[in-house]
Structure formats: structure tokens, C-alpha cells
């Protein structure tokens, strides 16, 4: 997982896998992977990933914002209200 920025905000680099059987957020090989059931059309998978990430972090959806990677599997989400240590802790547990 990569977090950049100063508290109380960080940027998470996330790999999104669309059309999965279920939606979940996990840390794999040091990175964040978000699997979503949504299809990658018209930003549906990106929005589903943003919502799943916000839920996993225990934040409002408006606190997680796409910064880069709208059409890529690798996306950067800005997370307001958490620093790097807190984000890692919430995603790990």
C-alpha cells in the first residue's frame, strides 16, 4: 500500500478488479486490492471501488475521492480524515 500526503489525508494506490463474485477490500503483497461486482462501464466499477474503500475505512463516501486512473485498473484515491498509519490499521483489520 502506498500512502502519500500529510495528515489528515493520504493517497492510496489501489488495484481494482471488476466483475468479481463479491465486493471486498484486502491488502495483498503490500498493496491494496479492491474487488467489485460492477462492470467496467461508464465508471461503475470505479464508483463501486470508491464506495467499498470508504466502507472498509469506516468513512463517509465523500471522504474518498478518485485522484487518478479513471479508466485504469490501478487507481489513486485521496482519503480525507486519515493518516497513513490509521489507513493501514483499518484495512488490515
N, C-alpha and C positions, 0 to 999 in steps of 0.2 A: 504494500500500500504506500502510496506517496501522498503526503500531506504537505502543502506549501502554504505560506501566508502567516500572518500574525494573529494571535488570539484577539478576539473570539471568532475567528474564521479560519477555514483551511480549504484547500482544494484537493479533492480526491480523484485519482486516476482510476477509472473503473472499466472493466471489460464487461460488455453486455451481450448476453446470449438470448436472442429472441426465439419464439416458438418452442419454448421448453414445456415439459409436462406440468411443472409447477413454478411458482414465483418464489425465489429465495435470494438471500444475500449471504455471501460467505467470503472468508479470507482464504485464498489458495496461493501457495508459493510466495507469500508476502504481498500479494496483490488482492484487490477487491474484485469479486466476480458477482454480477447480478444476473440471475436467470429470470426471464419473464415469459408469460404465456402469450403476450401480444405479438402480432406480426409486425415486421419492419416496414410498415407503410404509413405515410403521412405523419411520421413522428410518434406513432402509437407505442412502439417499443421503448423509445426514449422517455416518453411520459410515464410509462409503466415502471421503468427503471428508476426514475426520479422519485416516484411515489414509494416504491419498495425501499429505496435507500433512506428516505425520510422516516419511514416507519421503523426500519431497523435501528436507526439512530435515535428514535424517540423524539423526533422533531416534527413541527408543522411542515406541510409540503412546501410552503412559501419560503422556508429556510434553506431549501436545497434548490439550486439553480444551475442549469446547464451553462457551462462556460465555453466549451469547445467540443467538437465531434458529433454534430447533429446527425450526420449520415455515416458515421464510422462506428465500428464495434467498440473501439477504445474512446471513452468519453472523459471529459473533465467536468466534475460538478463542484461548484462552490457551495460550501456548507457554512452558514452563518450561525453563530452561537456556540460553536465547539472548537476547541483547540485540537491539535494532533493527538495528544495523549488520550483525551476523552473519546475522540472518534475511534481510535484503535480499541479502547476498552469496550465500548458499546458494540462494536462489530464482532469482537472476539467472543463476547459472552452473551 
